[in-house]
Amino acid sequence: MAEKLLMKGNEAIAFGAIRCGCDGYFGYPITPQSEIMETLMEQQPWESTGMVVLQAESETASINMLYGGAATGKRVMTSSSSPGISLMCEGLSYLAGAELPCLVVDIMRGGPGLGTIQPSQADYFQCVKGGGHGDYRLIVLAPASVQEMYDFVDKAFTLAFKYRIPAMILADGVIGQMMEKVELGPAKPRRSEAEIEAECGNWATTGKKTDRKRNIITSLALEAPVQEKFNLKLIEKHRKIEENEVMYSTYRTEDAEHLIIAYGSMSRIAETVTDMAREQGIKAGLLRPVTLYPFPKREIEAFAQKVKSMLVVELSAGQMVEDVRLAVNGRIPVNFYGRYGGMVPSPDQILEEFKKNIN
């Protein structure tokens, strides 16, 4: 029987890392995600699994430690919050440019600048659209429960290594700090050196073997034709990800005439709003993107053929709503409701806005 524990979302990330065979965590404390490192230190996985847990001297240091660890084929990760992720963006571009799989966790707080330690979803542009320079993408998973915080650690690593791409878990401070029951799946052992060689030996710096050329990790290409060829390779990789890895969920959409779209903690509140609207005779439904990249644009486009309007709800001034409007392409009205600075809306406030836009 699976073990069940009551824990915070941040703590679930730490347990997920230990139990999915993560080789190393390199991080730096920042509210509201500091419990991730604190829990790892408390659990002392270096004694049970051999996992390295290290507090770096800065966010910039930690993201470059990921570069080194990922280059050897290891499962490595870091975590931070909004301004800390900004400091990592150069490193994220380098990781993407070197096609290095790794995991970055962002527990979003309000901004811009130092902002507030209260929850936000205003890192959508920074994380889903890249953040650093160049044409690259991250696979971005958006959990809406503490259970998913745990489950998505292994899922993110699996996708990162499948496509040789950095992956991100993007959660707001509500999900990071809330407590729920979590079912812990079977623990995976860390991979052996032989298993790493078998999985990553054609690209990772695992020590040159006599039967292959040297593996060189770099994101530098000084000749324009070489760089363009690499960009085309990334574009094809992104196309495959968009084709095969879209994840989303729906709620009461079978006969919906008006659709709410939200992710993370806002999708939980939006589910309540959907039920409240139904009780008042409004045929409401909910679509929740689970992957923010790849984004469920085809699914949203299909709903645009069926429903009369959409309302996008975010803890920001409106970021994901731009992707929704691109998918809808003007077919129906796409309205927006957001709160900022760490303020979280009530179901009644969202319902009022929802009704205002459908009357």
N, C-alpha and C positions, 0 to 999 in steps of 0.2 A: 504493500500500500504506500502510495506516494506521501512524502512528508509535507505537512502544511504548516506555514508560519505566518504570523501577523507582522507585517513590516512596511516601512515607507517605500515609495517608489525608488528613491536613491539607493536604499539598502538592497532592493531587489536587483538593481543593476550590478552591484558588487557580488551578490550571490550568483547571479547569472554568469558573470565573468569567471568566477572560480569553478563553477560546475560545468562550463562548456569547454574547458581545456585551454583557457587563455594562458599565454606564456608570460605576458608582462603588462603591467599598468604603470604609466608615467603621467603624473598629474600635478596640479597646483591648486590649492584651496581657493574657492570663491563661492559665496552664497548665491543661489540656494542649492548648490550641488555638493557641498563639502562632505556630506555624509557618505558619499561613494568611497572616497579615499579613507575616511574614518572607519567605515565598516570593513574595508579590506585590511587595514592595519589591525583591527580588532580580531578578525578571523585568522590572520597570520597564514595565508595560503602557502608561503614559502616553506613552511614546515610540513604541509600535507600534500601539496601537488608540485611544489618547486616553482610556483609562479612568482615572478619578481614584482614587487610593489615598491615604487620609488617616488618620493616627492621631489620634483625638479625645482630648479631655482626660479623658474618662470614658465608661463604658457609657451613662450617661444622655444625654450629649452625642451619642454615636454613633447611638442610636435616634432621636433627634430630627432628626439629619441625614438619616436615612432618610425621615422624614416629609416633609422639604422636597424631597428628590430625587424621591421617589415621586409627590409632588403634581404634578410636571412631566411625568409619564409615563416617566421614566427607569427603567432596570433597575438598582436599587441594592440593596446587601446589607451585612450586618454578620455578625460571628461573635463568640462568647464561650463561656464555660463557666459552669456552674451558678449560682454567686453573682452573676456578671455578668449572666446572663439575668434573675435576680430584680430587679436594678436597672432592667432594661429593660421590666418588665411594665406600668408605667403607659403608656409609649410604645406598646407593643404594643396595648393597649386603644384608644388614640387612633387608631392606624393602622387597626385593624379598624373603629372607629366612623366613620372617614372613607373606608372602603372603598379603601384604598391598597395596591396590590400591591407586595410586596417580599420579600426573602429574609433569614431569620435562621438562622444555623448555631449549634447548641449541641453542643459536645463535652463530654459530662457527666463530672463528677468527684464524689467522695464528699462527703456532708454528713451532717447539716445544718450551718449556719454556714460557717465557712471550711473545715472538714472536712479533706479530703486531696486531693492532686493525682492520686490513683490512680483507675482507672475506676469508673463507677457507671451505673446506669439509674434513679436515684431522682428524675429530673426529669420523669418521665412525667406525674404529676399537674399539675405547673407548666405544662407545655407542651401536653399533649393536652387538658386541661380549661380552658385559657385562661391562668391565671396572674394576669392583671390583672382589673379589675372589669367587670361588665356581662355580658350574654348574647352572647358572641362565640366564634368558633372560629378556629383556624389549621389549614391543611392541613399535616399532619406526615408526612414521609417518614423511614423508618428504614433506612439502608443497612446491609448486612452484609458489604461488601467494599470495598476501595479503589476498584475499578472503579465501583461504585455511588456512591461519594462523588463521583467525577468526573461520572458520568452524571446524577445527581440534581440538580445545580446547574441545568442547562438545564430539566430536567423541572419543578423547583419554580417557576422563573420562568414557564414556560408555563402552569402551573396557576394561579399567582398572578394573572396578567394575564387569563386566561380568566374567572375568577370575581371579579376585583377584591377580593382577599383576601390578607393576609400568609401566606406559606408558611414552613415551617421544615424544616430537615434536622436530625434528632435522632440523634446518634451518641454512643456511649460512647467513653471514652478509649482502649479497645483498638483500635477501628477507626480512630481519629484518629492513633494512633502506629504502627500496624503497617505494614509495607512489603509491597507486592505489585506485580506487573506491571500496568500500565494501558495500554489501547489508546486513544489520543487520536483522537476523531472529527474530522471536518472543522471548521475554525474558522468561526464565524459572525461577520460584521462587525457592529459596533454599528449600530443603526438610525439612519437619517437623520432630520432634523427633520420632513421630509415624511412619513416612515413613522410616526413617533411621532404626528403630527397625525392621520393616517389611522386609527391603531389606538386612540388615547386622546383624540382631540380633543373628544369629547362630554362629557368630565369633567375632563381634566387642565388645569392652568393653563399653557397653551402660548402665551399672548398672545391677547387677545380679537380675534376676527375680526368683520367687518361683518355676516356672515350668521348669527350666533348670539349668545345671551345670554352674560354672564360665567359662567365656571365658578368656583364657590366651593368650596373645600375646608374642611370643618369637621366636627366630631363633636358639635356643640352643637345641641340642640333644647329650648327652654325650655317649649314647650307639650306637655302630656302626650299629646294625640291624635297630634301630629306624631311624637313619640318612639316611641309604640306602633306607628305605621304603619311606621317605619323598622325596628323590631325584627321585625315580621312579614316585612318584606322580607329581613332577614338569615336568618330561620328558613326561608324558602322557598329562599334560596341554599344554605343548609346541607343542605336536603333534596335538592337537585339534586346536590350534591357527594357525598352519601352514596349516591345512586342510581347515579352514573356513574363515580366515581373510586376505588373500592375496589381496592387492589392487595394480593395475597398470593401466597405460593408454598407448595406442599406437597411432601413427600418420603415415598415408600413408604406412602402412605395408602390404596392401592386395597383392601387387605384388612385394614387396621389394626383392632385391637380396643382399643388404648389409644393416646391421642394426646398428644404433647408440644407445647406452644405456647410459642414464644420468639421474640424479635426481636433485631436487631443481633448483637453478638458471641456472645450466648448461643445464637442459632439455629445458629451454626456448631458450637459444642460439642454442642448437642442433636442435630445430624445424626449426629455420631459416636456419641452415646448410642443413637440409633435403630438404627444398624448393630450395635452391641454387643448390644442387646436381641434383635435378630433372630437373631444367632448363638446366643443362649441359648434360642431357641424362642418368644420373646415377640413377638407381632405388633404391633410399635410403628410409629407414624407421626409425622410432624412437620408442623405448620402454622406458618408464619412470616408474621405480619402485616408487610407492606411499608409500607402506610399505617397509621399509628396513629390518625390521623383523616383520612379516614373509616375507622372500624374495621370489620374483616370479621365483623360480628356475625351476618349471615345465614349465612355459610359455617360459622361455629362452631356456630350453632344446628343446621345440617344435620348436622354431624358428631356432635352430641349424640344424634341419632336412630340412629347407626350404631355408635359405640364404647361401651365399658363405663366408661371413666374418662378423665380428662384431668389432665396435670401441667403447670402453668405455671412456667417457670424465668425468674428475673429477677435482676439485680444490684441488688436493693432488698429492702425488707421486705414487698413485695407491693403493687403498684399496678395494673399491667395485669390482674392476676388478678381484680380487681373487675369489669372490663369483660367478661372471659370468663365469670364467674359470672352476670352479668346476661344474657348471650346464652344461656347454658345453661339458666337459669331453674329450677335444681333437678332437672333430668331425670336427671343422672348426677353422681357425685362429681367435684369439681374441686379437686385438691390443689395445693399450692404448695411450691416450693423456692427459697430465695433466699440470697445471700451479700451482705455489707454492708461498708462502709468501705474499698472498693477490693480486697477479696478476690475472686478469680475461682475458681469451682469446677472441679474436674477432671471428665472424663467418668465416671470410676469413682464419684465422690461423687454425681453426679446419678443414675447408674444404680442405685445402692444405694437412693436415695430413691424412685425410680420403681418398683422391685421391691417395696419395702416397702408401697406403696400399692395394689398390684394383687393381693397375696397375701391 
